[in-house]
């Protein structure tokens, strides 16, 4: 089915998703927070700030005005950084109708409220049809039309299937899943483990150590996800181990590179400036620390990342603390 879709956010992932939808024949309105970026996309077909080397399909039209983007379609796909999402949703409330199907492809937990994105959507659009999209999906590869797969998760089977049909094609495989909470927790917390992977990589202490840390990181993700209501089996799928693998080992991963740069001597602010984009894990780790304390979930790796990023502990001391913890059953 060829449809109209509004993509909220023209960062790397939003731009790649807009292009992917257009490849399937859908008309796309790509909402840009910065008006000049919308004008540039409409004038020459290139995003001036992200994935600048790729010409976008003529089916992708950019807009800066909220009303224009909202009224373009009844399919809203959010790719807005989590810590800025609330401000966007507040402005969209007047334009929302019950006909709108909402999906989200960004990852994170709101620090101020400790809410998952599904909970934020329910706050502003009570009862709305909502779907979480997550999985191993670097924008830099999706824009090149390389094969990938992700999960369309909704408590409403029809909504999960709708977004599956909208997005699925030969090089963009989509599976459905009813576990919204598990999918969102997996997508959010894997960014914290990816920062830990980058930190370890900076120390050049070998693949064995990194593999052990990432595996134990998956255990932390699973413990927190189950405590919040997710299903254990979700974390062995695309939104769990799949997304963790691609984020913890790839040079495309902003979170991995952030950790690596900090491990080699940059401050958090310096590393974030060098990246030029949001590394969501640096924010998510604050919420994860609070959630782990609130639900009494043991998350030593995430806690160590928090202490290193925010200057309370030296990286080598943090590693020593992890290595000398009392041994226990796996």
C-alpha positions as CSV (number, residue, x, y, z in Angstrom):
1,X,0.0,0.0,0.0
2,X,1.3,3.5,-0.9
3,X,0.6,6.0,1.8
4,X,1.6,9.3,3.3
5,X,3.8,9.3,6.3
6,X,5.1,12.1,8.5
7,X,8.6,11.6,9.9
8,X,9.2,13.8,13.0
9,X,13.0,14.5,13.0
10,X,15.5,14.9,10.2
11,X,18.6,13.5,12.0
12,X,20.5,10.6,10.5
13,X,17.9,8.0,11.5
14,X,14.9,10.1,10.5
15,X,16.5,10.9,7.2
16,X,17.3,7.3,6.5
17,X,13.8,6.2,7.4
18,X,12.2,8.8,5.2
19,X,14.3,7.6,2.3
20,X,13.5,4.0,3.0
21,X,9.7,4.8,3.1
22,X,10.1,6.7,-0.2
23,X,11.8,3.7,-1.8
24,X,8.6,1.8,-1.1
25,X,6.6,4.4,-2.9
26,X,5.3,6.3,0.1
27,X,5.1,10.1,0.2
28,X,7.0,11.4,3.1
29,X,6.9,14.7,5.0
30,X,10.2,15.1,6.9
31,X,9.7,17.5,9.7
32,X,12.8,19.6,10.5
33,X,13.3,21.5,13.8
34,X,15.5,24.0,11.9
35,X,13.7,25.9,9.1
36,X,16.8,26.4,7.0
37,X,17.3,22.7,6.9
38,X,13.8,22.2,5.5
39,X,14.4,24.8,2.9
40,X,17.7,23.2,1.8
41,X,16.1,19.7,1.5
42,X,13.3,21.1,-0.6
43,X,15.6,23.2,-2.8
44,X,18.2,20.6,-3.7
45,X,17.2,17.2,-2.3
46,X,20.0,16.9,0.2
47,X,20.0,17.1,4.0
48,X,22.6,19.8,4.7
49,X,23.3,18.5,8.2
50,X,23.0,14.7,8.2
51,X,23.9,12.1,5.6
52,X,24.8,14.9,3.2
53,X,26.2,12.6,0.5
54,X,22.9,11.0,-0.3
55,X,20.2,12.5,-2.5
56,X,16.7,12.0,-1.2
57,X,13.8,10.7,-3.3
58,X,11.5,13.3,-4.8
59,X,8.8,11.7,-2.7
60,X,10.4,13.2,0.4
61,X,9.3,16.7,1.2
62,X,10.5,18.7,4.2
63,X,8.5,21.0,6.4
64,X,9.3,23.1,9.4
65,X,5.7,24.2,10.4
66,X,4.2,21.8,12.8
67,X,0.7,22.1,11.5
68,X,1.8,21.4,7.9
69,X,3.7,18.2,9.0
70,X,0.8,17.1,11.3
71,X,-1.9,17.5,8.7
72,X,0.2,15.8,6.0
73,X,-0.8,12.3,7.1
74,X,-2.4,10.1,9.7
75,X,0.8,8.1,10.1
76,X,3.3,9.8,12.5
77,X,6.7,8.3,12.9
78,X,8.8,10.0,15.6
79,X,12.6,10.0,15.4
80,X,13.0,12.9,17.9
81,X,15.8,12.7,20.5
82,X,14.1,11.5,23.7
83,X,15.1,14.4,25.9
84,X,13.5,16.9,23.5
85,X,10.4,14.8,22.7
86,X,8.1,16.2,25.4
87,X,8.4,19.7,24.1
88,X,7.5,18.5,20.6
89,X,4.5,16.5,21.8
90,X,3.1,19.4,23.8
91,X,2.9,21.4,20.6
92,X,1.3,18.6,18.6
93,X,-1.6,18.0,20.9
94,X,-4.0,20.4,19.1
95,X,-3.3,18.6,15.8
96,X,-3.8,15.0,17.0
97,X,-7.0,13.1,16.1
98,X,-8.0,9.6,16.9
99,X,-7.3,8.6,13.3
100,X,-3.5,9.0,13.8
101,X,-1.3,6.0,14.1
102,X,1.9,6.7,16.1
103,X,5.2,5.0,15.9
104,X,8.5,5.8,17.4
105,X,12.0,4.9,16.3
106,X,14.1,6.9,18.7
107,X,15.6,5.3,21.8
108,X,15.9,6.4,25.4
109,X,14.2,7.1,28.7
110,X,13.1,10.6,29.8
111,X,15.4,11.6,32.6
112,X,13.0,14.0,34.4
113,X,10.1,11.5,34.6
114,X,11.8,8.1,34.1
115,X,9.2,7.4,31.5
116,X,9.7,5.2,28.5
117,X,8.6,6.8,25.2
118,X,5.4,4.7,25.1
119,X,4.5,6.2,28.5
120,X,5.2,9.7,27.2
121,X,3.0,9.2,24.2
122,X,0.2,8.0,26.5
123,X,0.5,11.1,28.6
124,X,-0.1,13.4,25.6
125,X,-2.2,11.2,23.4
126,X,-4.3,8.9,25.8
127,X,-5.5,5.8,24.1
128,X,-3.5,6.4,20.9
129,X,-2.4,3.5,18.7
130,X,1.3,3.2,19.4
131,X,4.1,1.2,18.0
132,X,7.8,1.0,19.0
133,X,10.3,0.4,16.2
134,X,13.7,-1.0,17.3
135,X,16.5,-3.3,16.2
136,X,20.0,-3.3,14.7
137,X,19.7,-0.5,12.2
138,X,22.5,2.0,11.6
139,X,21.2,4.9,9.5
140,X,24.4,5.0,7.5
141,X,23.7,1.5,6.1
142,X,19.9,1.9,5.7
143,X,20.4,5.0,3.6
144,X,22.6,2.9,1.3
145,X,19.8,0.3,1.0
146,X,21.8,-2.5,2.7
147,X,19.8,-5.4,4.2
148,X,18.6,-5.1,7.8
149,X,15.8,-6.1,10.1
150,X,13.9,-4.6,13.0
151,X,10.9,-5.1,15.3
152,X,7.5,-3.4,15.2
153,X,6.1,-3.7,18.7
154,X,2.6,-2.8,19.8
155,X,0.1,-4.0,22.3
156,X,-2.4,-3.7,19.4
157,X,-1.7,-6.4,16.8
158,X,-3.2,-4.3,14.0
159,X,-0.9,-1.4,14.7
160,X,2.2,-3.6,14.7
161,X,1.1,-5.1,11.4
162,X,0.3,-1.8,9.9
163,X,3.8,-0.4,10.4
164,X,5.2,-3.7,9.4
165,X,3.4,-3.4,6.0
166,X,4.4,0.3,5.7
167,X,8.1,-0.4,6.2
168,X,8.8,-3.9,5.1
169,X,10.5,-4.5,1.8
170,X,13.4,-6.7,0.4
171,X,16.2,-4.9,2.3
172,X,14.2,-3.7,5.2
173,X,12.7,-6.7,7.0
174,X,10.2,-6.1,9.8
175,X,9.0,-8.6,12.5
176,X,6.1,-7.9,14.9
177,X,6.2,-8.3,18.7
178,X,3.6,-7.5,21.4
179,X,6.2,-6.5,24.1
180,X,6.5,-2.7,23.9
181,X,8.2,-2.4,27.2
182,X,10.9,-5.0,26.5
183,X,11.6,-3.5,23.1
184,X,11.9,0.0,24.4
185,X,14.1,-1.0,27.4
186,X,16.4,-3.0,25.1
187,X,16.7,-0.1,22.6
188,X,17.4,2.4,25.4
189,X,19.9,0.6,27.7
190,X,22.0,-1.0,24.9
191,X,23.3,2.6,24.3
192,X,24.8,2.6,27.8
193,X,26.5,-0.8,27.3
194,X,27.8,0.5,23.9
195,X,29.5,3.4,25.8
196,X,31.0,0.9,28.1
197,X,32.3,-1.0,25.1
198,X,33.9,2.1,23.7
199,X,35.5,2.9,27.0
200,X,37.0,-0.6,27.2
201,X,38.2,-0.4,23.6
202,X,40.1,2.7,24.4
203,X,42.1,0.7,27.0
204,X,43.1,-1.9,24.4
205,X,42.6,-4.8,26.8
206,X,41.4,-7.3,24.3
207,X,38.3,-8.8,22.7
208,X,37.7,-11.3,25.6
209,X,37.1,-8.5,28.1
210,X,34.8,-6.7,25.7
211,X,32.8,-9.8,24.9
212,X,32.4,-10.6,28.7
213,X,31.3,-7.0,29.4
214,X,28.8,-6.9,26.6
215,X,27.3,-10.3,27.7
216,X,27.0,-9.1,31.3
217,X,25.5,-5.9,29.9
218,X,22.8,-7.9,28.3
219,X,22.1,-9.4,31.6
220,X,21.6,-6.0,33.1
221,X,19.3,-4.9,30.3
222,X,17.2,-8.0,30.8
223,X,17.0,-7.6,34.5
224,X,15.8,-4.0,34.2
225,X,13.4,-4.9,31.4
226,X,11.8,-7.7,33.3
227,X,11.5,-5.5,36.4
228,X,9.6,-2.9,34.3
229,X,7.3,-5.5,32.8
230,X,9.1,-6.8,29.7
231,X,9.3,-10.4,28.6
232,X,12.7,-12.2,29.0
233,X,12.6,-13.6,25.5
234,X,12.5,-10.2,23.9
235,X,16.1,-9.6,24.9
236,X,17.3,-12.5,22.9
237,X,15.8,-11.0,19.8
238,X,16.5,-8.1,17.4
239,X,15.6,-5.4,19.9
240,X,17.8,-7.0,22.6
241,X,20.9,-8.8,21.6
242,X,20.7,-7.8,18.0
243,X,20.6,-4.1,18.7
244,X,23.2,-4.5,21.4
245,X,25.7,-6.2,19.1
246,X,25.5,-3.7,16.3
247,X,25.8,-0.7,18.8
248,X,28.6,-2.2,20.9
249,X,30.9,-3.2,18.1
250,X,30.3,-0.8,15.2
251,X,32.2,2.3,14.2
252,X,28.8,3.7,13.1
253,X,27.7,3.7,16.7
254,X,27.8,7.2,18.2
255,X,27.6,5.7,21.7
256,X,30.6,3.5,21.1
257,X,32.6,6.4,19.7
258,X,31.6,8.6,22.6
259,X,32.9,6.0,25.1
260,X,36.1,5.6,23.1
261,X,36.8,9.3,23.0
262,X,36.2,9.8,26.7
263,X,38.4,6.8,27.5
264,X,41.2,8.5,25.5
265,X,41.0,11.6,27.5
266,X,38.2,13.8,26.3
267,X,35.6,15.2,28.6
268,X,32.0,14.3,28.0
269,X,31.3,17.8,26.5
270,X,34.3,17.6,24.2
271,X,33.4,14.1,23.0
272,X,29.7,15.2,22.4
273,X,30.9,18.3,20.4
274,X,33.3,16.1,18.3
275,X,30.4,13.7,17.5
276,X,28.2,16.6,16.4
277,X,25.1,14.5,17.2
278,X,23.2,13.2,20.2
279,X,24.7,10.0,21.8
280,X,21.5,9.1,23.6
281,X,23.3,6.8,26.1
282,X,24.9,9.7,27.8
283,X,21.4,10.9,28.8
284,X,19.9,7.4,29.3
285,X,22.5,6.3,31.8
286,X,21.1,9.0,34.2
287,X,17.6,7.5,34.0
288,X,18.9,4.0,34.1
289,X,20.8,4.7,37.4
290,X,17.6,6.1,38.9
291,X,15.5,3.2,37.6
292,X,17.9,0.6,38.9
293,X,17.8,2.1,42.4
294,X,14.0,2.6,42.3
295,X,13.4,-1.1,41.3
296,X,16.4,-2.5,43.2
297,X,18.0,-3.9,40.0
298,X,21.7,-4.7,40.2
299,X,23.4,-2.9,37.2
300,X,27.1,-2.5,38.0
301,X,28.2,-1.8,34.4
302,X,25.6,0.9,33.9
303,X,26.6,2.4,37.3
304,X,30.2,2.4,36.3
305,X,29.5,4.2,33.0
306,X,27.5,6.8,34.9
307,X,30.4,7.4,37.4
308,X,33.0,7.7,34.6
309,X,30.9,10.0,32.3
310,X,30.1,12.4,35.1
311,X,33.5,12.6,36.6
312,X,33.0,10.7,39.9
313,X,35.4,7.8,39.0
314,X,38.5,7.3,36.8
315,X,38.0,4.7,34.1
316,X,40.8,2.4,35.3
317,X,39.4,2.5,38.8
318,X,35.9,1.7,37.5
319,X,37.3,-1.3,35.6
320,X,39.2,-2.5,38.7
321,X,36.0,-2.3,40.8
322,X,34.1,-4.4,38.2
323,X,36.9,-7.0,38.0
324,X,37.2,-7.4,41.7
325,X,33.5,-7.9,42.5
326,X,32.7,-11.0,44.4
327,X,32.2,-14.0,42.0
328,X,28.7,-15.4,41.7
329,X,26.5,-17.8,39.7
330,X,25.8,-16.6,36.1
